[in-house]
Amino acid sequence: MRGRQVGAPPGSARGRLDLAERILGGPVLWGGLALLTAFAMGPFVWVLLSSFKTRGELYATPLVYLPQALQFANYVDAWTSSLTPFSRFFANSLWVSSVTMVATTVVSILAGYALARFRFVGRDVFLLVFLATQMFPAVLLIAPLLSQWYALGLIDTYQALIYSNFSFTVPFTVWMLVGYFESIPRELEESAMIDGCGRFRALVRVILPLAAPGIAATAIFAFVSSWSELLFAITFTSQTEMRTLSAGLLYMVGQYEIQWGQLSAGIMISTVPVAALFIFLQRHLIHGLTAGALKG
Amino acid sequence: MPQPTATLAAPLARPLVSLRTRRLLAGYAYLVPAALCLLATVVFPILKAIHMSLYNHILIKPQEYRFIGLGNYLRLVQDEVFWLSLWNSGVWVFGSVLLQFLGGFAAALLLHQAFQGRALVRTVTLLPWVVPGVVVALVWEFLYQPNYGLINDVLFRLGWLHERVAWLSDPGLAMPAVIATNVWRGVPFFAIMLLAGLQAIPGDLYEAARVDGASVVGRFRHVTLPLLRPIIVVATATRIIWTFNYADLIFVMTNGGPANATQITSTYTLVKAYSDLDFGYAATLSVVLLVIMLTFTIGYLRVTRGVESVG
């Protein structure tokens, strides 16, 4: 906390490394980092360990910390269960998130480019709308969307989930890409157009390769937020086979007694893909997210 | 040099639509897909919600469907739970954002230092943020479990607790418990934003301050804090709005209970729509949420615009 620095005793102002800095740089830093890592990872480690425990170990008193052996029964049960088939949930989440990601990326590249490059009446209104809709909660849309999808016969379909996801992925990704495209100099596609390229081809051939990191960041964002989406998933699907991982996990809890072993396995199944994706691509995501905030 | 042949200047054929208009149409064309998405999934539903709020529309009582004008709004004004939910929302937002900010700032300061394995620690720190909300809720529900949860066990072994505490079932403890979970989830956001801000501060400024005799505290107060102010404001404003809207955690962990102790306005709307199937009233709550959100958005724009104009 900030208080840590205030509490340090004042050292000589002109020394190379005064006492305060030595204390801060040494034990405080390492203590803080240990605390931070334990804080962030602790709960996950606990769930991971639990996913390998047997029923007896999970509900033992006193509490058993480490499982006797790495047994995968919980994972097999969760994956193949007829009541809560995680294999099916996983496939559903993968499909919905992927389609949302692709469609959102295409739509937001076009819109972001237009808002960044073209000057036209209503441009500011559009920008404002894209910003304002980011602030709207999903709960606001639940009741009307449910009645809308029901009327269109889209309950228990992938389409209802994919379209509903657009309500939060499109505004954010457009907003991010507008900033990103604005940072790419106009001269680049203008010189391509002088050479005879149409504007659209200039966009595809010249701008897109340059904007690849920003576009990757928005694609990842769309995928991860669709994967995590809960409210639409539980409201617009009722059949077990159509549930996504989020809805499936919640459905599992709704059953009589919470099977913590299987639930832990289900949690790991839901988390590991996005965590792995994030770990590999975090640099792009962070860069894309903070670039907007640091503008100017 | 060949003689230039005399030409009769012929006027170019004028296209039906002028170049400027074509450019304008092209601009709009690029926006059509995104506009369609928003129309279908945001604009139209909001209009529908306004329409629905004027009707008595309970899904399981179709025979009672009728226009009641402002009847739902009257009910809202007299609804104790609604006002309680506004108060709870305030507690939820204030507690969560403040602690997330402090924790995130501490984390950012730590991550700003150069040390071995920094990239790894930074990645690990971000994990609570990337993980699905329902996962966070269930993981912490497991930790808070009175009989086989880790928290009670650790506190027991440390001697700080002498009897099992039902964190999520106790009306007095439920809100702090869910706030703690929300803080765990939100610290990475502030950590990332503030770290980016810290990394943008040029080292020379610290050197100049040190040469002038400023201590660690002095450098922090006079160099770090002022330069971080814009990003602190933007991150906090964004987070406040986001937290106010965030229903997933509470919905999964306590469903607004016990006895509405953790019922915030967004979860109350969800309960009305999803559990009670009272669409008319849920739509009314949605409209009220919309008005609140628009007010917040205007406030947010004022605040962040003010920030950009300074320095």
Boltz contact constraints between the chains, C-beta under 6 A:
constraints:
  - contact:
      token1: [A, 1]
      token2: [B, 102]
      max_distance: 6.0
  - contact:
      token1: [A, 1]
      token2: [B, 106]
      max_distance: 6.0
  - contact:
      token1: [A, 5]
      token2: [B, 216]
      max_distance: 6.0
  - contact:
      token1: [A, 5]
      token2: [B, 217]
      max_distance: 6.0
  - contact:
      token1: [A, 5]
      token2: [B, 220]
      max_distance: 6.0
  - contact:
      token1: [A, 6]
      token2: [B, 217]
      max_distance: 6.0
  - contact:
      token1: [A, 10]
      token2: [B, 215]
      max_distance: 6.0
  - contact:
      token1: [A, 13]
      token2: [B, 213]
      max_distance: 6.0
  - contact:
      token1: [A, 20]
      token2: [B, 216]
      max_distance: 6.0
  - contact:
      token1: [A, 21]
      token2: [B, 216]
      max_distance: 6.0
  - contact:
      token1: [A, 29]
      token2: [B, 113]
      max_distance: 6.0
  - contact:
      token1: [A, 32]
      token2: [B, 110]
      max_distance: 6.0
  - contact:
      token1: [A, 33]
      token2: [B, 110]
      max_distance: 6.0
  - contact:
      token1: [A, 36]
      token2: [B, 107]
      max_distance: 6.0
  - contact:
      token1: [A, 37]
      token2: [B, 124]
      max_distance: 6.0
  - contact:
      token1: [A, 40]
      token2: [B, 124]
      max_distance: 6.0
  - contact:
      token1: [A, 40]
      token2: [B, 125]
      max_distance: 6.0
  - contact:
      token1: [A, 40]
      token2: [B, 127]
      max_distance: 6.0
  - contact:
      token1: [A, 40]
      token2: [B, 128]
      max_distance: 6.0
  - contact:
      token1: [A, 41]
      token2: [B, 124]
      max_distance: 6.0
  - contact:
      token1: [A, 43]
      token2: [B, 139]
      max_distance: 6.0
  - contact:
      token1: [A, 46]
      token2: [B, 150]
      max_distance: 6.0
  - contact:
      token1: [A, 47]
      token2: [B, 139]
      max_distance: 6.0
  - contact:
      token1: [A, 59]
      token2: [B, 148]
      max_distance: 6.0
  - contact:
      token1: [A, 63]
      token2: [B, 153]
      max_distance: 6.0
  - contact:
      token1: [A, 107]
      token2: [B, 33]
      max_distance: 6.0
  - contact:
      token1: [A, 107]
      token2: [B, 34]
      max_distance: 6.0
  - contact:
      token1: [A, 107]
      token2: [B, 37]
      max_distance: 6.0
  - contact:
      token1: [A, 110]
      token2: [B, 30]
      max_distance: 6.0
  - contact:
      token1: [A, 110]
      token2: [B, 33]
      max_distance: 6.0
  - contact:
      token1: [A, 111]
      token2: [B, 31]
      max_distance: 6.0
  - contact:
      token1: [A, 111]
      token2: [B, 34]
      max_distance: 6.0
  - contact:
      token1: [A, 114]
      token2: [B, 27]
      max_distance: 6.0
  - contact:
      token1: [A, 114]
      token2: [B, 30]
      max_distance: 6.0
  - contact:
      token1: [A, 114]
      token2: [B, 31]
      max_distance: 6.0
  - contact:
      token1: [A, 118]
      token2: [B, 27]
      max_distance: 6.0
  - contact:
      token1: [A, 120]
      token2: [B, 24]
      max_distance: 6.0
  - contact:
      token1: [A, 120]
      token2: [B, 27]
      max_distance: 6.0
  - contact:
      token1: [A, 132]
      token2: [B, 297]
      max_distance: 6.0
  - contact:
      token1: [A, 133]
      token2: [B, 42]
      max_distance: 6.0
  - contact:
      token1: [A, 135]
      token2: [B, 241]
      max_distance: 6.0
  - contact:
      token1: [A, 135]
      token2: [B, 293]
      max_distance: 6.0
  - contact:
      token1: [A, 135]
      token2: [B, 297]
      max_distance: 6.0
  - contact:
      token1: [A, 136]
      token2: [B, 293]
      max_distance: 6.0
  - contact:
      token1: [A, 137]
      token2: [B, 245]
      max_distance: 6.0
  - contact:
      token1: [A, 137]
      token2: [B, 266]
      max_distance: 6.0
  - contact:
      token1: [A, 139]
      token2: [B, 247]
      max_distance: 6.0
  - contact:
      token1: [A, 139]
      token2: [B, 266]
      max_distance: 6.0
  - contact:
      token1: [A, 139]
      token2: [B, 269]
      max_distance: 6.0
  - contact:
      token1: [A, 139]
      token2: [B, 270]
      max_distance: 6.0
  - contact:
      token1: [A, 140]
      token2: [B, 286]
      max_distance: 6.0
  - contact:
      token1: [A, 140]
      token2: [B, 289]
      max_distance: 6.0
  - contact:
      token1: [A, 140]
      token2: [B, 290]
      max_distance: 6.0
  - contact:
      token1: [A, 141]
      token2: [B, 45]
      max_distance: 6.0
  - contact:
      token1: [A, 142]
      token2: [B, 273]
      max_distance: 6.0
  - contact:
      token1: [A, 143]
      token2: [B, 273]
      max_distance: 6.0
  - contact:
      token1: [A, 143]
      token2: [B, 279]
      max_distance: 6.0
  - contact:
      token1: [A, 143]
      token2: [B, 282]
      max_distance: 6.0
  - contact:
      token1: [A, 143]
      token2: [B, 283]
      max_distance: 6.0
  - contact:
      token1: [A, 144]
      token2: [B, 45]
      max_distance: 6.0
  - contact:
      token1: [A, 144]
      token2: [B, 48]
      max_distance: 6.0
  - contact:
      token1: [A, 144]
      token2: [B, 49]
      max_distance: 6.0
  - contact:
      token1: [A, 145]
      token2: [B, 45]
      max_distance: 6.0
  - contact:
      token1: [A, 163]
      token2: [B, 41]
      max_distance: 6.0
  - contact:
      token1: [A, 166]
      token2: [B, 37]
      max_distance: 6.0
  - contact:
      token1: [A, 166]
      token2: [B, 41]
      max_distance: 6.0
  - contact:
      token1: [A, 167]
      token2: [B, 41]
      max_distance: 6.0
  - contact:
      token1: [A, 167]
      token2: [B, 42]
      max_distance: 6.0
  - contact:
      token1: [A, 170]
      token2: [B, 34]
      max_distance: 6.0
  - contact:
      token1: [A, 170]
      token2: [B, 37]
      max_distance: 6.0
  - contact:
      token1: [A, 174]
      token2: [B, 34]
      max_distance: 6.0
  - contact:
      token1: [A, 228]
      token2: [B, 132]
      max_distance: 6.0
  - contact:
      token1: [A, 228]
      token2: [B, 133]
      max_distance: 6.0
  - contact:
      token1: [A, 230]
      token2: [B, 133]
      max_distance: 6.0
  - contact:
      token1: [A, 230]
      token2: [B, 134]
      max_distance: 6.0
  - contact:
      token1: [A, 230]
      token2: [B, 248]
      max_distance: 6.0
  - contact:
      token1: [A, 235]
      token2: [B, 274]
      max_distance: 6.0
  - contact:
      token1: [A, 246]
      token2: [B, 132]
      max_distance: 6.0
  - contact:
      token1: [A, 246]
      token2: [B, 134]
      max_distance: 6.0
  - contact:
      token1: [A, 249]
      token2: [B, 134]
      max_distance: 6.0
  - contact:
      token1: [A, 250]
      token2: [B, 134]
      max_distance: 6.0
  - contact:
      token1: [A, 267]
      token2: [B, 135]
      max_distance: 6.0
  - contact:
      token1: [A, 270]
      token2: [B, 135]
      max_distance: 6.0
  - contact:
      token1: [A, 271]
      token2: [B, 131]
      max_distance: 6.0
  - contact:
      token1: [A, 271]
      token2: [B, 135]
      max_distance: 6.0
  - contact:
      token1: [A, 274]
      token2: [B, 130]
      max_distance: 6.0
  - contact:
      token1: [A, 278]
      token2: [B, 130]
      max_distance: 6.0
  - contact:
      token1: [A, 279]
      token2: [B, 123]
      max_distance: 6.0
  - contact:
      token1: [A, 282]
      token2: [B, 123]
      max_distance: 6.0
  - contact:
      token1: [A, 286]
      token2: [B, 192]
      max_distance: 6.0
  - contact:
      token1: [A, 290]
      token2: [B, 196]
      max_distance: 6.0
  - contact:
      token1: [A, 293]
      token2: [B, 231]
      max_distance: 6.0
  - contact:
      token1: [A, 293]
      token2: [B, 234]
      max_distance: 6.0
  - contact:
      token1: [A, 296]
      token2: [B, 308]
      max_distance: 6.0
